[in-house]
Amino acid sequence: LELACGLGDATEVLARKIGPRGRILSTDVSAEMLKLAEGRVCAFPEVDIQFKQLDASQMRFDQAFDAIICTLGFSVIPDYEEAIRRAYRALVPGGRIAVLDAQLYRKFPFTLLNPFVKMLHRLFRAHERDLRAALNNSFDEIAYREYLGGSYFLYIGQRQI
């Protein structure tokens, strides 16, 4: 399950990695983004990729997923805490979530750029949130790593078995 697929960057990577042996459900709240993502992966007809327009904070599925990926999504989802809870419920026990997202810089001298980053957040309707803490409220943290002065992070969590 891919949440907030946007332009389909991660969808394309997933299609290359999974190939014909897996299935991908890519979601986004924006129909325009879904169309762009769908056009980007048409080069992978052998991969079972489905697209669905939905708000991650309102998702409900009849099936459970082995893995969830969300790239630069939780920082723009208005009710991100509910989206995280629903992501937890959408995973099979032992299933994993991978989140790549942005945050304010954490390390000096990069922190001097935070006023500029805050302006970008407003432009993209992103919000400064403690996503790591919110994710840890639902998932067992397996790995957490910060990049580019702490402005990006990768979080990998697991649903309890």
Secondary structure, 3 states (H helix, E strand, C coil): CEECCCCCHHHHHHHHHHHHHCEEEEEECCHHHHHHHHHHCCCCCCCEEEEEECCHHHCCCCCCEEEEEEECCCCCCCCHHHHHHHHHHHEEEEEEEEEEEECCCCCCCHHHHHHHHHHHHHHCCCCCCCHHHHHHCCCEEEEEEEEHHHCEEEEEEECCC
